[in-house]
């Protein structure tokens, strides 16, 4: 059942999913199926997480597992779901699924969703299900985007405001916004989309938080509509520990155009340098040195090479 993840996979294949945790047991992915009347499929009523496990000297280790499991439950609460699963049980299911698939490293996708018991918007009769999949997933925007810096496009799709969709929840339905923005960027020859809010303030990428560096200060884009990124939090702590001055800020897009460096962060994207936005070069128009150094540092932390950050790792083998 074990598959060896290729470090170059920019896309995933369900065929690599192996054993999936489904409502309390591990089943082969072909058998982990749901009804076409699944409420979540019709209305986007699911909440999910994206987590990574990295190969370390002590075997696979999950990065900031508890924070992700807790955010999954927070997302469920925002949607008014009533999961009976405890945060410790989510942690345990994730660790067990990684171990069963003998993953050295992987991307982890837990999902809570409403089942097929009743059609119609009101989900009160629908049962809540829980699954965990583990997949090989390499560099999110591709090796080249990391080496040369990714090309960003300001999306014509705006980030939903918090009174339209609950943007702090990683809810399935919210991600139609991200899919549209990412699709538009890719179809126009860019690597990723940058989403603004209705007023033109920078929000985030389709699946990443944004940072920029100007005159030696690192600015972390802060916007109430953004997901409270766990990678963002990690990078802020790493930057401070590296002696960088860090400020949370709102910004308009021209502040990014004129930054010395821009990079995006997320569990899947890790730390991805940005070379250009709307065809305007950022700094020298290449992956910037600070961004690359931060990427390197992040990967050292996640792969257990820096003992002072060991508290963020959950070793699958105990
Ligand atoms: N904003 C959005 C909208 C988002 O989806 C993510 C994660 C982040 C910020 C960064 O959050 P964090 O992972 O906690 O640092 N996006 C996930 C989904 C990517 C996908 O293609 O699916 C992820 O990175 O796992």
Boltz pocket constraint, residues with backbone or C-beta under 6 A from the ligand:
constraints:
  - pocket:
      binder: B
      contacts: [[A, 49], [A, 50], [A, 51], [A, 178], [A, 204], [A, 205], [A, 206], [A, 207], [A, 208], [A, 209], [A, 226], [A, 227], [A, 228], [A, 229], [A, 230], [A, 231], [A, 232], [A, 265], [A, 266], [A, 267], [A, 268], [A, 269]]
      max_distance: 6.0
